[in-house]
Amino acid sequence: MSEWKEIELSEIIEFGNGKKKPETNGSIPIYGGNGILGYSGECNYEDETIIIGRVGAYCGSVYYENKPIWVSDNALAAKAKVGNSTKFLYYFLKNANLNQHAGGSSHPLVTQTLLNSLEYEICVDETEQRAIASVLSSLDDKIDLLHRQNQTLEQMAETLFKQWFLENPNPDWEERPLSSIASFLNGLACQKYPPQNDVDKLPVLKIKELRNGISEDCDWCTTEVDEKYIVENGDVIFSWSASLMVKMWNGETCILNQHLFKVTSSEFPKWYYYLWSKFHLDQFIAIARAHATTMGHIKRGDLDEALVLVPSEEEIELYTESFEPIIEKVIINNRQISKLVALRDTLLPKLMSGEVRVADTPVIALKKTKEARPEFKEAILIAAIVRTLFTPKIGNVSRQWYQKIAYLHKRKLKELTEQQSVFELTTEYSKKAAGPYKKNMRYQGPEGICINNKYLEAVNDYAFKPSENIDKIDTYFDNYWNRELFENWTIEKFRFVPVKKLGVYATVDYSLLELKKEGKELSASNVLGNISESKDWKHKKVLPEFSPQNIDQAIDDLKNLYTY
């Protein structure tokens, strides 16, 4: 294969050192050997960059970014030389297992000199490199999307749980111990049940695997054990020793090891005992830390002392209608993630070696389709907001009204998918008189798309109502905006909030994000100072709704809605 040649890495990659992480705060990721360490206002690398762990336990780990970053002094940076694909080289280095070349037994280390000297048979044709990277990226993009969906779904379930069981519980509900609503089955000492052959065996689920997934170096156990110890995708697993966690297992079928509980119930649905177990997790972690042992843990007595609220059967059935679809979607997504990860990990070494060529694999069908224009995505959100808010009695929906709802929805969506992306709102929206305002909404922008497609009708220059094709937005909405979050969180929280108060929320949140980026205290006085610095916002200081007391209240409200 002429596209594959035996060469040193120095011929296709330029390596660079990291530097001590800066003290400044901001939204730029700081990378170390174990991924993102924090965030700064400075960068030392831009555009496509490969990050390689330099020292210690994460020596040889590989990450990829395509934006400004800071690479710390316990990592190295790598840039593709001209004529090579950075994304391809990222996948190649991940497959190369660089840790095996590390020097030093007690303190493993990789250096630029070592990496430059490593020789591999590698694809040197940039077109082929990009094709390989495209196949693998399409799989990773889908995996990442499913993970972000699950984060959103879990957050939604926890929000509903908090609202119904913690903030507004029925005073007539019975209190019972956590141990009484579910069975907490401790795992086997699996080393006592080694496999008898290479067929009748399953991997052992230990704490490490619960956190990171099943790996090639996992232990194995015979399948000749009681079936109650077999763990399937979607089972609730509770690690009660060392690293405490509660998780719906998202891997392959395996055998439950000791120090893990498999949580089941014949009386209550999965969402109920899963969310109550997660609710008490912080308390259990504190108990485990207080135990004067080398490995903190909880006891069954701690499960007895952890109390839950038990609604009536009718109420459980009613709540299940909201919770069950969320939990089932998480489980379905986890199964899809497992399949995609297995496919990617099977293809990675074969594509890197040339054993499988891009033209030979159907994975190419997973390449991204044409991405919708941002203006079209925004139009779908606007139309959905107008459709939801409009009633004959209330009347038309103003631009100011829908813009505030759109801002507050995107604020939560960005927070749930990637915490640092919330700062993008301060560039996406501008400081205009009406509050955070998105430019270019009119004419050929999102409003124009809504009107041209007859999703909305412009009643006048600033207000809208649904038009004849409004329901066609349902074809697209789920692809961009997370219907469950929109309907069950955004609309529920803000539908009946007056427009002026929505403007205060959006303005104060925008200011808090700017203060957070600058590392300043999130206080009413600093918010007022931020408002005063803007020529378009400084008039707000004299408005009654922007009094110090109202801003204080807005900060309290927002801290219950968002994370800062």
C-alpha positions in Angstrom: 0.0 0.0 0.0 1.8 3.1 -1.2 -0.2 5.3 1.2 1.4 3.6 4.2 5.1 4.1 5.0 7.5 3.3 7.9 8.5 6.8 9.3 9.4 8.6 12.5 6.7 10.7 14.2 9.0 13.7 13.8 8.3 13.6 10.0 4.6 14.3 10.4 4.1 15.9 13.9 5.7 18.8 15.6 5.7 18.5 19.4 5.7 21.3 21.9 6.0 21.7 25.7 3.2 22.9 28.0 3.7 25.6 30.6 2.7 26.2 34.2 -1.1 26.9 34.3 -1.9 30.6 34.6 -3.7 32.1 37.6 -6.3 33.9 35.5 -10.0 32.8 35.3 -11.9 32.5 32.1 -13.5 30.1 29.7 -10.4 28.7 28.0 -9.7 25.0 28.9 -6.5 24.2 30.7 -5.3 20.7 29.8 -3.2 18.4 31.9 -2.4 14.7 31.5 -5.9 13.7 32.7 -7.8 16.1 30.5 -9.3 19.4 31.5 -7.9 20.7 34.8 -9.8 24.1 34.9 -10.3 27.2 32.9 -8.3 30.4 32.2 -8.5 33.6 30.3 -5.2 32.8 28.5 -4.1 30.3 25.8 -0.8 29.0 24.6 -2.1 26.9 21.7 -4.8 27.6 19.2 -6.7 25.8 16.4 -6.3 22.0 16.1 -4.1 20.6 18.8 -3.4 17.2 20.2 -2.6 17.0 23.9 -0.5 14.2 25.3 -0.1 13.3 29.0 3.6 13.8 29.8 4.1 12.3 33.3 2.6 10.0 35.9 -0.4 7.7 35.8 -1.9 9.4 32.8 1.4 9.5 30.8 0.6 8.9 27.1 -3.1 9.7 27.3 -4.3 11.6 24.2 -6.9 14.4 23.7 -8.0 16.6 20.8 -9.2 20.2 20.7 -9.9 22.7 17.9 -10.1 26.0 19.8 -7.8 28.1 22.0 -6.5 26.1 25.0 -3.7 26.2 27.6 -1.5 23.1 27.8 -0.1 22.8 31.3 3.5 21.6 32.1 2.4 18.0 32.8 1.3 17.6 29.2 2.8 18.0 25.7 1.2 19.6 22.6 1.3 18.1 19.1 0.6 19.8 15.8 0.2 18.1 12.4 2.8 19.2 9.9 1.7 20.4 6.5 0.1 17.7 4.4 -1.3 15.8 7.3 -4.7 15.6 9.1 -4.6 16.5 12.8 -7.7 14.5 13.6 -6.3 11.4 11.9 -3.0 11.8 13.9 -5.1 12.1 17.1 -6.7 8.7 16.4 -3.4 7.2 15.4 -1.7 8.3 18.7 -4.7 7.0 20.7 -4.3 3.6 19.0 -0.5 3.7 19.5 -0.6 3.2 23.3 2.2 5.7 24.0 2.3 4.7 27.7 4.2 1.5 26.8 7.2 3.6 25.7 7.3 5.7 28.8 10.6 5.8 30.7 11.0 5.6 34.5 9.4 2.8 36.6 8.1 4.8 39.6 7.3 8.0 37.7 6.5 7.2 34.0 7.5 9.9 31.6 7.3 10.6 27.9 9.4 13.4 26.3 9.5 15.1 23.0 12.8 13.3 22.2 11.1 10.0 22.8 8.1 10.8 20.7 10.1 12.2 17.8 12.1 9.0 17.6 9.2 6.5 17.5 8.7 4.7 14.2 5.4 3.4 12.9 3.9 2.3 9.6 1.4 5.0 9.0 -0.8 6.4 6.3 0.9 9.4 4.7 -1.7 10.3 2.1 -3.7 13.3 3.5 -6.9 12.5 1.5 -6.9 9.0 3.0 -6.1 10.3 6.4 -9.1 12.7 6.3 -11.4 9.9 5.1 -10.3 7.7 8.0 -10.7 10.5 10.5 -14.1 11.3 9.1 -15.4 7.7 9.7 -14.0 7.7 13.3 -15.2 11.2 14.0 -18.7 10.4 12.9 -18.9 7.6 15.5 -17.4 9.8 18.2 -19.8 12.7 17.4 -22.8 10.3 17.7 -21.4 8.9 21.0 -20.9 12.4 22.3 -24.4 13.5 21.3 -25.9 10.5 23.1 -23.8 11.2 26.3 -25.0 14.9 26.2 -28.6 13.8 25.7 -28.3 11.5 28.7 -26.8 14.3 30.9 -29.8 16.5 29.9 -32.3 13.7 30.6 -30.7 12.9 34.0 -30.8 16.6 35.0 -34.5 16.8 34.0 -35.3 13.7 36.1 -33.5 15.2 39.1 -35.2 18.5 38.6 -38.7 16.9 38.6 -37.7 14.7 41.6 -36.5 17.8 43.5 -39.7 19.7 42.7 -42.1 16.9 43.6 -40.4 15.2 46.5 -38.3 17.8 48.1 -39.8 21.2 47.5 -43.5 20.4 47.3 -44.0 17.0 49.0 -47.5 15.9 50.1 -47.5 16.1 54.0 -49.5 12.9 54.0 -46.8 10.8 52.4 -45.3 8.0 54.5 -41.7 8.0 55.6 -39.8 4.8 55.1 -36.2 3.6 55.1 -34.4 3.4 51.8 -33.6 -0.2 52.5 -37.4 -1.0 52.6 -38.2 0.2 49.1 -35.6 -1.9 47.2 -33.3 -4.9 47.5 -29.6 -4.1 47.8 -27.8 -7.3 46.6 -24.1 -7.4 47.4 -21.9 -9.0 44.8 -19.8 -12.1 44.8 -16.2 -12.6 45.7 -15.7 -13.4 42.0 -12.1 -14.7 42.4 -13.7 -17.8 44.0 -15.6 -18.4 40.7 -13.0 -18.5 38.0 -14.1 -19.5 34.5 -13.8 -23.2 33.7 -13.4 -22.6 29.9 -13.2 -19.8 27.4 -16.9 -19.9 26.4 -18.9 -20.0 29.7 -17.6 -16.8 31.2 -18.5 -13.1 31.7 -16.4 -10.1 32.7 -16.4 -9.1 36.4 -18.0 -5.7 37.3 -15.8 -4.0 39.9 -15.7 -0.4 41.0 -13.1 0.4 38.3 -15.3 -1.0 35.5 -18.4 0.7 36.9 -16.6 4.0 36.5 -14.7 3.4 33.3 -16.3 0.5 31.5 -15.2 -3.1 30.8 -11.6 -3.2 29.4 -9.3 -5.8 28.0 -7.6 -6.3 31.4 -10.7 -7.0 33.4 -11.2 -10.2 35.4 -13.5 -13.0 34.3 -16.0 -15.2 36.1 -17.8 -18.4 35.3 -21.4 -18.1 34.2 -22.3 -20.9 36.6 -23.5 -18.5 39.3 -26.9 -17.5 40.5 -28.5 -15.4 37.8 -29.3 -12.7 40.3 -25.6 -11.7 40.2 -25.7 -11.2 36.4 -25.8 -7.5 35.6 -27.5 -6.2 32.4 -27.4 -2.9 30.7 -29.9 -0.6 32.5 -29.5 -2.2 36.0 -29.0 0.1 38.9 -25.6 -0.4 40.5 -24.6 1.2 43.8 -20.9 1.2 44.7 -20.9 1.3 48.6 -17.1 1.1 49.2 -14.1 3.2 48.3 -15.5 5.3 45.4 -19.2 5.7 46.2 -21.5 6.1 43.2 -25.0 5.2 41.9 -25.2 4.5 38.3 -27.4 2.8 35.7 -25.0 0.3 34.2 -24.3 1.2 30.6 -22.0 -1.6 29.5 -22.1 -5.3 28.5 -23.6 -8.2 30.5 -21.3 -9.0 33.4 -21.0 -10.5 36.9 -21.5 -8.4 40.1 -18.5 -8.3 42.3 -18.4 -7.6 46.0 -18.4 -3.9 47.2 -21.2 -3.3 44.7 -25.0 -3.5 45.3 -27.4 -4.4 42.5 -30.5 -2.5 43.4 -33.9 -3.9 42.4 -37.5 -3.7 43.6 -40.7 -5.7 43.2 -42.8 -2.9 44.7 -41.5 0.3 43.1 -40.5 1.4 39.6 -36.8 1.9 38.7 -36.9 5.7 38.6 -38.1 5.8 42.2 -35.4 3.8 43.9 -32.7 5.1 41.5 -33.4 8.7 42.2 -33.8 8.2 45.9 -30.5 6.3 46.0 -28.8 9.2 44.1 -30.4 11.7 46.4 -28.8 10.1 49.5 -25.4 9.6 47.8 -23.8 12.8 49.2 -24.8 11.7 52.7 -23.4 8.3 52.2 -20.1 9.7 50.9 -19.8 11.8 54.0 -20.5 8.8 56.2 -17.8 6.8 54.3 -15.2 9.5 54.7 -15.9 9.6 58.5 -15.0 6.0 58.9 -11.5 5.6 60.2 -10.5 2.9 57.7 -8.2 2.7 54.7 -11.2 2.2 52.4 -14.3 4.3 53.3 -17.6 2.5 53.1 -21.2 2.5 54.3 -23.1 -0.2 56.2 -26.5 -1.7 55.7 -27.6 0.3 58.8 -26.9 3.5 56.9 -29.5 2.3 54.3 -31.9 1.8 57.1 -31.4 5.3 58.4 -31.8 7.0 55.0 -35.4 8.0 54.7 -37.6 8.3 51.6 -41.1 9.7 51.1 -43.6 7.2 49.7 -46.6 8.5 47.7 -49.8 6.5 47.2 -50.0 3.9 44.4 -52.1 6.3 42.3 -49.5 9.1 42.7 -46.6 6.7 41.9 -48.4 5.7 38.7 -49.0 9.3 37.8 -45.3 10.3 38.4 -44.2 7.2 36.4 -45.8 8.7 33.3 -43.3 11.5 33.5 -40.2 9.7 34.8 -40.3 6.4 33.0 -39.9 7.8 29.4 -36.9 9.7 30.6 -35.2 6.7 32.3 -36.0 4.4 29.4 -34.5 6.9 26.9 -31.3 7.0 29.0 -31.1 3.2 28.9 -31.8 3.0 25.1 -29.1 5.7 24.6 -26.6 3.7 26.7 -27.2 0.6 24.7 -26.6 2.6 21.5 -23.4 4.1 23.0 -22.1 0.6 23.8 -22.6 -0.6 20.3 -21.0 2.5 18.8 -18.0 2.3 21.1 -17.5 -1.3 20.3 -17.7 -0.6 16.6 -15.2 2.3 16.9 -12.8 0.4 19.0 -12.9 -2.5 16.5 -12.4 -0.3 13.5 -9.7 2.0 15.0 -6.7 -0.4 14.8 -7.9 -1.9 11.5 -8.2 1.5 9.8 -4.9 2.7 11.3 -3.0 -0.4 9.9 -4.7 -0.3 6.5 -6.3 -3.7 7.1 -9.7 -2.1 6.5 -10.0 0.7 4.0 -12.6 3.4 4.2 -14.2 2.2 0.9 -14.7 -1.3 2.4 -16.7 -0.2 5.5 -20.4 0.9 5.7 -19.5 3.2 8.5 -18.9 5.9 5.9 -22.7 6.2 5.9 -22.4 7.6 9.3 -20.7 10.8 8.0 -22.4 14.0 8.9 -25.2 15.2 6.7 -25.3 18.9 5.8 -25.7 20.9 9.0 -28.7 23.2 9.3 -28.0 26.9 9.2 -28.0 28.5 12.7 -30.7 30.9 11.5 -33.0 28.0 10.6 -32.4 26.4 14.0 -33.2 29.7 15.7 -36.4 30.0 13.6 -37.6 26.6 14.9 -37.1 27.7 18.5 -38.8 31.0 18.0 -41.8 29.4 16.3 -42.1 26.8 19.1 -42.0 29.6 21.7 -44.7 31.6 19.9 -46.9 28.6 19.5 -46.7 27.8 23.1 -47.2 31.3 24.5 -49.9 32.4 22.1 -53.6 32.1 23.2 -56.6 34.1 21.9 -57.0 35.6 25.4 -53.3 36.6 26.0 -52.8 37.6 22.3 -49.7 37.9 20.2 -46.2 37.2 21.3 -43.7 40.1 21.2 -40.1 39.9 20.0 -39.0 40.9 23.4 -41.0 38.1 25.0 -39.8 35.3 22.8 -36.2 36.5 22.8 -36.0 36.3 26.6 -37.6 32.8 26.7 -35.1 31.7 23.9 -32.2 33.1 25.9 -33.2 31.4 29.1 -33.8 28.1 27.3 -30.5 28.1 25.6 -28.8 29.1 28.9 -30.1 25.8 30.5 -29.4 23.7 27.4 -25.8 24.8 27.2 -25.3 24.3 30.9 -26.6 20.7 30.7 -24.6 19.8 27.6 -21.2 21.5 28.4 -20.9 23.8 31.4 -18.3 26.1 29.8 -20.4 26.7 26.7 -22.7 28.9 28.7 -20.1 31.7 28.2 -20.9 31.6 24.4 -24.1 33.5 25.2 -22.2 36.6 26.0 -20.9 36.7 22.4 -24.1 35.3 20.8 -26.2 38.0 22.4 -25.5 41.8 22.6 -26.2 44.3 25.3 -29.1 46.2 23.9 -31.7 48.4 25.6 -34.3 45.5 25.9 -31.8 43.2 27.6 -29.6 40.5 26.0 -30.6 40.8 22.4 -29.7 38.6 19.5 -28.8 40.6 16.4 -30.0 39.8 12.8 -33.3 38.2 13.9 -35.4 40.1 11.4 -35.8 40.2 7.7 -33.7 37.4 6.2 -32.9 36.1 9.7 -34.9 33.7 11.8 -38.0 35.8 11.8 -37.9 36.0 8.0 -37.6 32.2 7.8 -40.6 31.8 10.1 -42.7 34.1 8.0 -41.6 32.8 4.6 -42.3 29.2 5.7 -45.6 30.3 7.2 -44.7 29.0 10.6 -45.6 32.5 12.0 -47.5 35.5 10.9 -46.2 39.0 11.7 -49.1 40.9 13.2 -47.1 44.1 13.2 -43.4 45.0 13.3 -42.7 43.5 16.7 -45.4 40.8 17.4 -46.3 37.4 16.0 -48.8 34.6 16.1 -48.8 31.0 14.7 -49.5 30.6 11.0 -50.8 27.7 8.9 -47.6 25.7 8.8 -46.7 26.0 12.5 -46.9 22.2 13.2 -44.3 21.5 10.6 -41.6 22.7 13.0 -42.1 19.4 14.9 -40.2 17.7 12.1 -37.1 19.6 13.2 -37.4 20.6 16.8 -36.1 17.5 18.4 -32.9 17.6 16.3 -31.9 21.0 17.8 -33.6 22.0 21.0 -34.5 19.1 23.3 -38.3 19.0 23.5 -38.4 17.5 27.0 -36.3 20.3 28.5 -38.3 22.9 26.6 -41.7 21.7 27.6 -41.0 20.4 31.2 -38.5 23.0 32.3 -38.3 26.2 30.3 -42.0 26.7 29.7 -43.0 25.4 33.1 -40.5 27.9 34.8 -41.1 31.0 32.7 -44.5 30.8 30.9 -46.3 33.0 33.3 -43.4 35.2 34.4 -44.0 38.9 33.3 -41.9 40.1 30.4 -40.2 42.8 32.5 -39.2 40.2 35.0 -37.9 37.9 32.3 -35.8 40.9 31.1 -34.3 41.2 34.6 -33.5 37.5 34.7 -31.8 37.6 31.3 -29.9 40.8 32.0 -28.7 39.7 35.5 -27.7 36.2 34.2 -25.8 37.8 31.3 -24.0 40.0 33.8 -23.3 37.1 36.2 -21.7 35.2 33.3 -19.4 38.1 32.5 -18.5 38.5 36.2 -17.8 34.8 36.4 -15.5 35.0 33.4 -13.6 37.9 35.0 -13.4 36.0 38.3 -15.4 38.7 40.2 -17.9 38.2 43.1 -21.4 37.4 41.9 -23.1 40.2 43.9 -25.9 42.8 43.2 -23.4 45.6 43.4 -21.1 44.1 40.8 -24.1 43.3 38.6 -25.1 47.0 38.8 -21.6 48.0 38.0 -21.6 45.7 35.0 -24.9 47.2 33.8 -23.5 50.8 34.3 -20.5 50.1 32.1 -22.7 49.5 29.0 -23.9 52.5 27.1 -27.1 50.6 26.1 -27.7 49.2 29.6 -26.8 52.0 32.0 -30.3 53.5 31.8 -31.6 50.3 33.5 -30.2 51.5 36.8 -33.1 54.0 37.2 -35.8 51.5 36.3 -37.8 50.2 39.3 -37.4 46.5 38.3 -33.5 47.0 38.5 -33.4 48.1 42.1 -30.7 46.6 44.2 -33.4 44.6 46.1 -34.8 43.2 42.9 -31.4 42.3 41.5 -30.6 40.5 44.8 -33.8 38.6 44.4 -33.1 37.8 40.8 -29.6 36.4 41.8 -31.2 34.1 44.4 -33.8 33.0 41.8 -31.2 32.3 39.1 -29.0 30.4 41.4 -31.9 28.0 42.0 -32.3 27.7 38.2 -28.7 27.6 36.9 -25.2 26.7 37.9 -22.6 29.5 38.3 
